[in-house]
């Protein structure tokens, strides 16, 4: 059963039609606007690219889980090789957008590997009613996508048709091809190690005397947006973000010590601003969260037991498949880079439940 994504916080794409142009709002490492043109990047077949895939989630045993994104990647890679596009990595969108620190880690890695272009493949629906959108745009030196930059876009019910148009456009523009040593199989980038410090399964005692920085959900920059339809869509999106941040603040009211909701995500900048600890989310499959946070895992595990609470505010357990999408909160020490995911595994199927579990178990520990 496929879950169709609506226009909510985690939306990947929506198209805004204008009289003479199109604008695409994409959420890759943060929401940004791409102005669609008919031109591909001139270095598409001479420089490195990263392919980011977004496909519908599915229900498995009552839990939301990701579909087979690697199958889509393998199909696309065959055409990219023929055209001369060199994708050095294929990344699932939810993995890249899993949390502020993961986001920054992928950004740094792409910069080090001299990536020049991003190829975003979005699938909606399921056979025989699926549709595909491909957006190709430059990769920024300081961020994934600069708000307002240009990009190429095609959509069709068949991925092959989109790829045919891509190949024709490469020929039409007479783009120079110098990518010759393209791997035969796609390289999948996941479970990226992002932490320099030690994982400490506790709650820092210094939280009693220090103010905690709580990272907020990020809005879309709306500077210099003249088109009224586009401005309206951005305002709608940002209103949803505002509501989520209000909900974040409401849940944090149960936190027993001082905190601030902040927009900064870099731990060095947070430390300079006076925050020695920051609360951050990590959203992906339970297995992937454990690997990224350096928890031990085994090949025989099928479920994890989440420490939560019941309607009478008593400790309880919830059994969640390791392949289900979950959110786990953790505390990052901004100066020495240690992480504190708490004394128990409390990841849950939504960010709200994951945060409520974390705050509940923190309160239990400080009693």
VOPAGU-2260 file (C-alpha; in pm, 1 decimal, decimal comma):
REM VOPAGU-2260
SITE   aa  ch    i         X         Y         Z
SITE  UNK   A    0       0,0       0,0       0,0
SITE  UNK   A    1     155,7     325,9    -115,0
SITE  UNK   A    2     120,8     638,2      94,3
SITE  UNK   A    3      83,8     946,4    -125,0
SITE  UNK   A    4     261,6    1248,3      12,9
SITE  UNK   A    5      67,7    1572,0      42,1
SITE  UNK   A    6     189,5    1928,8      69,7
SITE  UNK   A    7     328,1    1904,9     423,7
SITE  UNK   A    8     662,5    1965,3     588,8
SITE  UNK   A    9     834,2    1662,3     441,5
SITE  UNK   A   10     717,0    1725,5      84,3
SITE  UNK   A   11     992,8    1694,3    -170,1
SITE  UNK   A   12     845,1    1875,7    -470,1
SITE  UNK   A   13     560,7    2092,2    -581,3
SITE  UNK   A   14     526,0    2273,0    -911,8
SITE  UNK   A   15     415,0    2632,0    -947,2
SITE  UNK   A   16     303,0    2730,9   -1297,4
SITE  UNK   A   17     354,1    3087,4   -1408,5
SITE  UNK   A   18     279,3    3271,5   -1731,0
SITE  UNK   A   19     631,9    3254,2   -1875,8
SITE  UNK   A   20     830,8    3038,9   -1635,3
SITE  UNK   A   21     815,2    2768,1   -1376,7
SITE  UNK   A   22     948,8    2753,3   -1025,1
SITE  UNK   A   23    1011,7    2435,9    -830,3
SITE  UNK   A   24    1033,5    2417,1    -452,8
SITE  UNK   A   25    1265,9    2131,8    -359,8
SITE  UNK   A   26    1366,3    2011,6     -16,2
SITE  UNK   A   27    1723,8    1886,9     -46,5
SITE  UNK   A   28    1922,5    1980,2     259,9
SITE  UNK   A   29    1667,1    2254,3     321,7
SITE  UNK   A   30    1386,7    2393,3     108,1
SITE  UNK   A   31    1486,2    2620,0    -180,8
SITE  UNK   A   32    1337,7    2755,2    -503,9
SITE  UNK   A   33    1470,9    2647,8    -843,7
SITE  UNK   A   34    1376,8    2851,9   -1150,2
SITE  UNK   A   35    1316,8    2600,3   -1428,4
SITE  UNK   A   36    1479,0    2660,7   -1770,1
SITE  UNK   A   37    1522,2    2448,7   -2083,7
SITE  UNK   A   38    1899,4    2436,1   -2039,2
SITE  UNK   A   39    2102,6    2168,7   -1865,4
SITE  UNK   A   40    2420,5    2257,0   -1674,5
SITE  UNK   A   41    2699,4    2277,7   -1932,5
SITE  UNK   A   42    2927,5    2061,8   -1718,2
SITE  UNK   A   43    2675,1    1780,0   -1668,9
SITE  UNK   A   44    2879,8    1525,9   -1868,0
SITE  UNK   A   45    3222,8    1652,5   -1768,3
SITE  UNK   A   46    3190,0    1690,3   -1390,5
SITE  UNK   A   47    3064,6    1479,5   -1100,7
SITE  UNK   A   48    2701,3    1451,9    -996,7
SITE  UNK   A   49    2503,9    1308,8    -705,3
SITE  UNK   A   50    2163,2    1148,0    -763,7
SITE  UNK   A   51    1902,5    1199,2    -489,7
SITE  UNK   A   52    1597,5     973,9    -502,7
SITE  UNK   A   53    1253,4    1019,9    -348,7
SITE  UNK   A   54     989,4     746,9    -379,9
SITE  UNK   A   55     656,4     679,6    -207,8
SITE  UNK   A   56     665,9     522,6     135,9
SITE  UNK   A   57     475,0     200,3     195,6
SITE  UNK   A   58     286,5      40,2     482,3
SITE  UNK   A   59     445,5    -278,5     613,5
SITE  UNK   A   60     281,8    -451,2     908,6
SITE  UNK   A   61     109,9    -124,4     997,0
SITE  UNK   A   62     431,1      81,5     995,4
SITE  UNK   A   63     554,3     331,6     737,4
SITE  UNK   A   64     867,3     213,9     556,1
SITE  UNK   A   65    1063,2     316,0     248,1
SITE  UNK   A   66    1017,0     146,8     -86,9
SITE  UNK   A   67    1283,1      -7,9    -310,9
SITE  UNK   A   68    1473,0     306,8    -404,6
SITE  UNK   A   69    1781,1     110,4    -515,0
SITE  UNK   A   70    1582,6     -52,2    -795,2
SITE  UNK   A   71    1496,0     293,1    -930,0
SITE  UNK   A   72    1860,1     399,4    -894,2
SITE  UNK   A   73    1984,2      97,8   -1088,6
SITE  UNK   A   74    1740,3     166,7   -1373,8
SITE  UNK   A   75    1842,2     532,2   -1395,0
SITE  UNK   A   76    2214,0     454,9   -1377,6
SITE  UNK   A   77    2206,9     257,5   -1701,9
SITE  UNK   A   78    2093,9     565,9   -1893,3
SITE  UNK   A   79    2327,1     803,7   -1712,3
SITE  UNK   A   80    2623,9     589,7   -1820,8
SITE  UNK   A   81    2510,7     599,6   -2185,3
SITE  UNK   A   82    2464,6     976,1   -2177,1
SITE  UNK   A   83    2796,1    1038,4   -2001,8
SITE  UNK   A   84    2667,3    1155,6   -1663,6
SITE  UNK   A   85    2895,1    1045,0   -1377,7
SITE  UNK   A   86    2691,5     993,2   -1058,0
SITE  UNK   A   87    2949,7     932,9    -786,0
SITE  UNK   A   88    2675,7     841,4    -538,8
SITE  UNK   A   89    2304,3     764,6    -509,1
SITE  UNK   A   90    2138,0     891,1    -190,7
SITE  UNK   A   91    1786,7     840,7     -58,8
SITE  UNK   A   92    1630,2    1179,8      11,1
SITE  UNK   A   93    1511,5    1090,1     361,5
SITE  UNK   A   94    1865,3     981,8     452,6
SITE  UNK   A   95    2010,3    1314,7     341,2
SITE  UNK   A   96    1732,4    1508,6     518,2
SITE  UNK   A   97    1750,6    1288,9     829,7
SITE  UNK   A   98    1867,5    1569,4    1059,2
SITE  UNK   A   99    2080,1    1885,1    1075,9
SITE  UNK   A  100    2407,3    1704,8    1144,0
SITE  UNK   A  101    2349,3    1440,8     878,0
SITE  UNK   A  102    2260,5    1718,1     636,8
SITE  UNK   A  103    2586,9    1899,9     709,3
SITE  UNK   A  104    2788,4    1576,7     683,0
SITE  UNK   A  105    2657,1    1496,1     335,0
SITE  UNK   A  106    2717,3    1856,2     229,2
SITE  UNK   A  107    3078,9    1840,2     343,9
SITE  UNK   A  108    3133,4    1505,8     172,5
SITE  UNK   A  109    2992,6    1628,9    -158,9
SITE  UNK   A  110    3216,4    1933,8    -140,3
SITE  UNK   A  111    3525,4    1721,9     -74,1
SITE  UNK   A  112    3440,3    1491,9    -364,5
SITE  UNK   A  113    3402,2    1795,7    -594,0
SITE  UNK   A  114    3039,0    1740,1    -687,9
SITE  UNK   A  115    2911,3    1998,4    -935,7
SITE  UNK   A  116    2551,8    1893,9   -1005,5
SITE  UNK   A  117    2252,2    1744,1    -826,4
SITE  UNK   A  118    2008,2    1512,1   -1005,3
SITE  UNK   A  119    1682,1    1477,1    -814,2
SITE  UNK   A  120    1451,7    1190,3    -915,0
SITE  UNK   A  121    1103,1    1191,2    -765,8
SITE  UNK   A  122     851,0     910,5    -807,0
SITE  UNK   A  123     487,0     942,8    -705,4
SITE  UNK   A  124     224,3     670,0    -720,1
SITE  UNK   A  125     260,1     298,5    -792,0
SITE  UNK   A  126     233,9      91,0   -1108,4
SITE  UNK   A  127      38,4     143,5   -1327,3
SITE  UNK   A  128     -27,4     499,5   -1207,2
SITE  UNK   A  129     323,7     611,9   -1119,1
SITE  UNK   A  130     488,8     929,4   -1249,9
SITE  UNK   A  131     847,5    1050,7   -1246,5
SITE  UNK   A  132    1006,8    1392,5   -1223,9
SITE  UNK   A  133    1375,7    1463,9   -1279,9
SITE  UNK   A  134    1528,6    1796,5   -1179,6
SITE  UNK   A  135    1893,8    1873,5   -1258,1
SITE  UNK   A  136    2063,9    2175,5   -1105,4
SITE  UNK   A  137    2402,8    2292,3    -984,0
SITE  UNK   A  138    2544,1    2196,1    -646,2
SITE  UNK   A  139    2634,7    2501,1    -438,3
SITE  UNK   A  140    2974,6    2571,8    -283,8
SITE  UNK   A  141    2818,0    2674,6      47,2
SITE  UNK   A  142    2483,1    2497,2      39,6
SITE  UNK   A  143    2310,5    2232,4    -165,1
SITE  UNK   A  144    2094,1    2471,3    -364,2
SITE  UNK   A  145    2103,4    2849,4    -369,2
SITE  UNK   A  146    1755,5    2995,9    -352,6
SITE  UNK   A  147    1658,1    3113,7    -702,2
SITE  UNK   A  148    1918,3    2925,0    -905,0
SITE  UNK   A  149    1823,2    2766,8   -1238,6
SITE  UNK   A  150    1760,1    2403,5   -1321,6
SITE  UNK   A  151    1624,7    2165,7   -1589,0
SITE  UNK   A  152    1309,3    1960,6   -1531,8
SITE  UNK   A  153    1110,1    1689,5   -1709,1
SITE  UNK   A  154     816,8    1471,1   -1598,8
SITE  UNK   A  155     644,4    1165,5   -1743,6
SITE  UNK   A  156     459,0     850,3   -1642,8
SITE  UNK   A  157     759,2     651,5   -1766,7
SITE  UNK   A  158    1111,0     713,8   -1637,3
SITE  UNK   A  159    1251,4     596,3   -1970,1
SITE  UNK   A  160    1077,2     882,2   -2151,4
SITE  UNK   A  161    1228,0    1137,0   -1914,3
SITE  UNK   A  162    1571,2     986,5   -1975,2
SITE  UNK   A  163    1521,7     996,5   -2353,2
SITE  UNK   A  164    1446,3    1369,7   -2329,8
SITE  UNK   A  165    1752,0    1417,5   -2111,1
SITE  UNK   A  166    1972,3    1249,7   -2371,5
SITE  UNK   A  167    1823,1    1459,3   -2650,6
SITE  UNK   A  168    1883,0    1778,1   -2456,4
SITE  UNK   A  169    2248,3    1684,7   -2402,3
SITE  UNK   A  170    2283,3    1644,7   -2781,4
SITE  UNK   A  171    2084,0    1959,8   -2854,0
SITE  UNK   A  172    2311,2    2168,7   -2632,6
SITE  UNK   A  173    2621,1    1994,9   -2772,9
SITE  UNK   A  174    2749,2    1946,3   -2419,7
SITE  UNK   A  175    3107,3    1825,9   -2413,4
SITE  UNK   A  176    3146,5    1471,5   -2282,5
SITE  UNK   A  177    3461,6    1386,9   -2086,5
SITE  UNK   A  178    3321,5    1150,8   -1820,7
SITE  UNK   A  179    3455,4     820,3   -1952,1
SITE  UNK   A  180    3528,6     607,7   -1644,6
SITE  UNK   A  181    3175,5     579,5   -1509,1
SITE  UNK   A  182    3117,8     278,6   -1278,4
SITE  UNK   A  183    2898,0       2,7   -1420,2
SITE  UNK   A  184    2691,2     -19,9   -1100,9
SITE  UNK   A  185    2552,1     264,4    -885,9
SITE  UNK   A  186    2727,4     347,9    -560,5
SITE  UNK   A  187    2477,6     375,7    -273,3
SITE  UNK   A  188    2565,6     617,9       3,0
SITE  UNK   A  189    2390,9     545,1     333,9
SITE  UNK   A  190    2466,0     496,0     704,9
SITE  UNK   A  191    2712,1     785,9     678,0
SITE  UNK   A  192    2931,1     815,6     989,5
SITE  UNK   A  193    2892,0    1172,9    1108,7
SITE  UNK   A  194    3006,2    1186,6    1472,0
SITE  UNK   A  195    3357,5    1265,9    1587,6
SITE  UNK   A  196    3302,5    1223,2    1960,8
SITE  UNK   A  197    3188,4     945,2    2192,3
SITE  UNK   A  198    2834,7     807,6    2225,5
SITE  UNK   A  199    2740,6     830,7    2593,3
SITE  UNK   A  200    2415,3     656,5    2685,2
SITE  UNK   A  201    2306,9     908,5    2945,6
SITE  UNK   A  202    2172,0    1260,6    2994,3
SITE  UNK   A  203    2435,0    1526,6    3078,3
SITE  UNK   A  204    2406,8    1634,1    3443,5
SITE  UNK   A  205    2512,4    1986,4    3345,3
SITE  UNK   A  206    2176,7    2036,9    3174,1
SITE  UNK   A  207    2050,6    2142,0    3517,5
SITE  UNK   A  208    2257,9    2460,3    3502,7
SITE  UNK   A  209    2304,9    2520,3    3128,1
SITE  UNK   A  210    2052,8    2629,4    2866,3
SITE  UNK   A  211    1980,3    2370,8    2596,0
SITE  UNK   A  212    1960,1    2476,1    2229,8
SITE  UNK   A  213    1668,0    2305,9    2054,1
SITE  UNK   A  214    1704,7    2308,2    1675,5
SITE  UNK   A  215    1390,8    2434,4    1500,9
SITE  UNK   A  216    1239,4    2332,1    1167,1
SITE  UNK   A  217    1365,1    2555,8     887,8
SITE  UNK   A  218    1159,0    2792,5     673,4
SITE  UNK   A  219    1202,3    2871,6     304,6
SITE  UNK   A  220    1377,5    3202,8     231,2
SITE  UNK   A  221    1126,8    3432,7      63,5
SITE  UNK   A  222    1344,1    3734,3     -22,2
SITE  UNK   A  223    1296,2    3890,7    -367,1
SITE  UNK   A  224    1001,5    3668,5    -461,4
SITE  UNK   A  225     788,4    3882,4    -692,6
SITE  UNK   A  226     548,1    3627,3    -838,8
SITE  UNK   A  227     231,9    3632,3    -623,5
SITE  UNK   A  228     148,1    3262,1    -676,3
SITE  UNK   A  229     496,4    3154,9    -575,9
SITE  UNK   A  230     494,2    3389,9    -278,7
SITE  UNK   A  231     162,2    3241,0    -169,8
SITE  UNK   A  232     295,6    2885,1    -186,7
SITE  UNK   A  233     603,8    2980,0      12,3
SITE  UNK   A  234     390,0    3155,1     271,3
SITE  UNK   A  235     174,5    2842,7     302,5
SITE  UNK   A  236     481,9    2622,4     345,2
SITE  UNK   A  237     634,7    2855,5     603,4
SITE  UNK   A  238     307,3    2867,9     793,2
SITE  UNK   A  239     320,6    2490,5     826,9
SITE  UNK   A  240     676,5    2520,0     954,9
SITE  UNK   A  241     565,5    2783,4    1204,8
SITE  UNK   A  242     294,4    2549,1    1331,4
SITE  UNK   A  243     545,4    2267,3    1370,6
SITE  UNK   A  244     781,8    2492,1    1562,0
SITE  UNK   A  245     495,0    2593,6    1789,3
SITE  UNK   A  246     426,8    2225,6    1847,3
SITE  UNK   A  247     796,6    2172,4    1914,9
SITE  UNK   A  248     788,6    2444,1    2179,9
SITE  UNK   A  249     472,7    2294,5    2333,3
SITE  UNK   A  250     631,2    1951,2    2366,8
SITE  UNK   A  251     947,6    2104,5    2510,4
SITE  UNK   A  252     738,1    2258,1    2790,4
SITE  UNK   A  253     776,5    1921,3    2965,4
SITE  UNK   A  254    1155,1    1963,0    2965,8
SITE  UNK   A  255    1257,7    2033,1    3328,4
SITE  UNK   A  256    1537,8    2282,9    3260,1
SITE  UNK   A  257    1602,9    2594,8    3050,6
SITE  UNK   A  258    1606,9    2586,2    2670,8
SITE  UNK   A  259    1589,7    2807,6    2360,5
SITE  UNK   A  260    1443,6    2725,4    2017,3
SITE  UNK   A  261    1720,8    2810,6    1767,8
SITE  UNK   A  262    1760,8    2810,4    1389,9
SITE  UNK   A  263    2137,0    2751,5    1392,3
SITE  UNK   A  264    2242,3    2390,3    1327,7
SITE  UNK   A  265    2622,6    2406,1    1330,8
SITE  UNK   A  266    2762,4    2300,2    1669,3
SITE  UNK   A  267    3061,0    2537,2    1648,5
SITE  UNK   A  268    2831,3    2832,9    1587,8
SITE  UNK   A  269    2604,6    2715,9    1870,4
SITE  UNK   A  270    2900,9    2697,1    2107,1
SITE  UNK   A  271    3009,3    3050,9    2014,5
SITE  UNK   A  272    2650,5    3161,9    2085,1
SITE  UNK   A  273    2682,7    3023,6    2437,2
SITE  UNK   A  274    2518,0    2682,7    2402,4
SITE  UNK   A  275    2720,2    2387,4    2526,2
SITE  UNK   A  276    2444,6    2136,8    2446,7
SITE  UNK   A  277    2201,3    2109,5    2155,3
SITE  UNK   A  278    1899,4    1882,6    2106,0
SITE  UNK   A  279    1880,1    1741,5    1754,0
SITE  UNK   A  280    1657,1    1494,2    1564,7
SITE  UNK   A  281    1757,3    1201,0    1346,1
SITE  UNK   A  282    1487,2    1057,7    1116,5
SITE  UNK   A  283    1533,9     745,7     902,3
SITE  UNK   A  284    1485,0     370,3     943,6
SITE  UNK   A  285    1544,3     236,9    1293,7
SITE  UNK   A  286    1836,4      25,2    1172,0
SITE  UNK   A  287    1996,9     323,0     999,0
SITE  UNK   A  288    1950,2     546,6    1305,5
SITE  UNK   A  289    2125,8     288,8    1521,0
SITE  UNK   A  290    2415,8     259,9    1276,5
SITE  UNK   A  291    2458,1     636,4    1244,0
SITE  UNK   A  292    2450,4     676,0    1623,2
SITE  UNK   A  293    2701,4     389,5    1665,1
SITE  UNK   A  294    2462,8     153,2    1843,7
SITE  UNK   A  295    2550,8    -216,8    1813,1
SITE  UNK   A  296    2331,1    -405,4    1565,4
SITE  UNK   A  297    2300,0    -769,3    1459,4
SITE  UNK   A  298    2184,7    -937,3    1141,0
SITE  UNK   A  299    1916,2   -1135,0    1326,4
SITE  UNK   A  300    1724,5    -834,2    1465,9
SITE  UNK   A  301    1379,6    -771,9    1316,7
SITE  UNK   A  302    1229,9    -529,0    1572,4
SITE  UNK   A  303    1345,6    -277,4    1835,3
SITE  UNK   A  304    1171,6    -215,5    2165,4
SITE  UNK   A  305    1100,8     154,9    2214,1
SITE  UNK   A  306    1077,4     294,6    2568,0
SITE  UNK   A  307     768,5     512,7    2577,7
SITE  UNK   A  308     482,3     578,6    2823,6
SITE  UNK   A  309     111,8     497,3    2850,8
SITE  UNK   A  310    -195,6     716,4    2905,0
SITE  UNK   A  311    -137,9     703,4    3280,4
SITE  UNK   A  312     215,0     834,4    3236,6
SITE  UNK   A  313     372,0     500,3    3326,1
SITE  UNK   A  314     672,7     349,6    3143,7
SITE  UNK   A  315     572,9     127,6    2850,7
SITE  UNK   A  316     730,7     -53,5    2556,3
SITE  UNK   A  317     645,5     -44,2    2184,5
SITE  UNK   A  318     767,0    -301,9    1930,9
SITE  UNK   A  319     871,6    -138,1    1601,4
SITE  UNK   A  320    1026,1    -312,0    1294,3
SITE  UNK   A  321    1386,7    -214,2    1223,3
SITE  UNK   A  322    1285,2    -114,0     867,5
SITE  UNK   A  323    1017,8     133,4     984,5
SITE  UNK   A  324    1080,4     505,9     959,1
SITE  UNK   A  325    1142,6     655,4    1303,3
SITE  UNK   A  326    1278,1     969,1    1469,1
SITE  UNK   A  327    1534,6     954,9    1748,9
SITE  UNK   A  328    1636,7    1263,3    1944,6
SITE  UNK   A  329    1979,7    1305,1    2100,3
SITE  UNK   A  330    2182,1    1574,9    2276,0
SITE  UNK   A  331    2507,5    1695,0    2118,3
SITE  UNK   A  332    2788,1    1848,9    2323,1
SITE  UNK   A  333    2899,8    2134,8    2102,7
SITE  UNK   A  334    3262,8    2166,2    2211,0
SITE  UNK   A  335    3392,1    1806,3    2237,5
SITE  UNK   A  336    3132,6    1662,3    1993,0
SITE  UNK   A  337    3011,0    1383,7    2225,3
SITE  UNK   A  338    2652,3    1269,9    2178,4
SITE  UNK   A  339    2401,8    1173,0    2448,9
SITE  UNK   A  340    2110,7     966,9    2306,8
SITE  UNK   A  341    1987,7     885,9    2658,3
SITE  UNK   A  342    1977,2     570,0    2867,2
SITE  UNK   A  343    1711,2     389,6    2662,2
SITE  UNK   A  344    1610,2     340,7    2300,0
SITE  UNK   A  345    1310,4     572,9    2254,6
SITE  UNK   A  346    1285,8     629,7    1878,2
SITE  UNK   A  347     926,1     641,5    1754,0
SITE  UNK   A  348     725,3     661,2    1431,7
SITE  UNK   A  349     690,1    1041,7    1426,8
SITE  UNK   A  350     907,7    1329,6    1538,6
SITE  UNK   A  351     644,9    1431,4    1793,3
SITE  UNK   A  352     636,3    1088,6    1957,8
SITE  UNK   A  353    1014,0    1057,0    1942,9
SITE  UNK   A  354    1056,5    1391,2    2119,1
SITE  UNK   A  355     789,4    1315,7    2378,1
SITE  UNK   A  356     959,4     983,0    2456,2
SITE  UNK   A  357    1299,1    1149,3    2489,2
SITE  UNK   A  358    1172,4    1419,1    2725,9
SITE  UNK   A  359     975,1    1163,0    2929,3
SITE  UNK   A  360    1276,5     934,8    2972,9
SITE  UNK   A  361    1501,3    1231,0    3053,5
SITE  UNK   A  362    1259,0    1336,9    3328,5
SITE  UNK   A  363    1256,4     981,5    3462,7
SITE  UNK   A  364    1636,4     982,4    3480,0
SITE  UNK   A  365    1656,0    1314,6    3667,3
SITE  UNK   A  366    1397,0    1221,4    3932,3
